[in-house]
Amino acid sequence: MIEYVINPKIKIRRESEDKFLVYVPQYRNLVFINSTGLFIIRNMKRNKNTNEIMHEMVKNYSISIDTAQKDLQDFLKICEENNIVYRKYKRI
């Protein structure tokens, strides 16, 4: 799985019980996420890699590893398209 880093400039605001607004100031992007998305972003801010986040999702949401992997990939794709996360490239 591709590794990502969180954009440190994002702002998050709670809109309702399970709805959060992520704002990316330099691109003026607005993205609504749910509590699972917030869970992923918070774990990324704690410098957890995608594998660690996937296992946390399995534990916290009682889902299969395959479901966690697909959900995480789908969410990170949306986040990358909206500049919330960036691909992490390793130097060789």
Secondary structure, DSSP 8 states (H G I E B T S, - for coil): ---EEE-TT-EEEEEETTEEEEEETTTTEEEEE-HHHHHHHHHHHTT--HHHHHHHHHHHHT--HHHHHHHHHHHHHHHHHTTSEEE-----
